[in-house]
Amino acid sequence: MSDEVLFLLVMISMAIWVTVSREVVKPSKLNRMKMLTLLSAGSLSTLIITINLFQSLMM
């Protein structure tokens, strides 16, 4: 994966996790479907970033 794509993925992942944290602290009722979608997307992006970084360490 090129550095530009990885950088873009990191920025998107950070935005997702910031959105998750804002949703959690909202005083209104939680939207379970939105939270599930955000948590899944954040976890998947974090997993991809972690795998990519470990692969670059092995080279």
RAJOCOR-V872855 format. One record per residue. N is the residue number from 1. D_CENTER is the distance of its C-alpha to the mean C-alpha in whole Angstrom. Layout:
n: {N | N}
d_center: {D_CENTER | D_CENTER}
//
This chain:
n: {1 | 2 | 3 | 4 | 5 | 6 | 7 | 8 | 9 | 10 | 11 | 12 | 13 | 14 | 15 | 16 | 17 | 18 | 19 | 20 | 21 | 22 | 23 | 24 | 25 | 26 | 27 | 28 | 29 | 30 | 31 | 32 | 33 | 34 | 35 | 36 | 37 | 38 | 39 | 40 | 41 | 42 | 43 | 44 | 45 | 46 | 47 | 48 | 49 | 50 | 51 | 52 | 53 | 54 | 55 | 56 | 57 | 58 | 59}
d_center: {17 | 18 | 17 | 17 | 14 | 12 | 12 | 11 | 8 | 8 | 9 | 7 | 3 | 6 | 7 | 5 | 6 | 9 | 10 | 9 | 12 | 14 | 14 | 15 | 18 | 19 | 23 | 23 | 23 | 19 | 18 | 17 | 16 | 14 | 12 | 12 | 11 | 8 | 8 | 8 | 6 | 3 | 6 | 7 | 5 | 5 | 8 | 9 | 9 | 11 | 13 | 14 | 15 | 17 | 19 | 20 | 21 | 23 | 25}
//
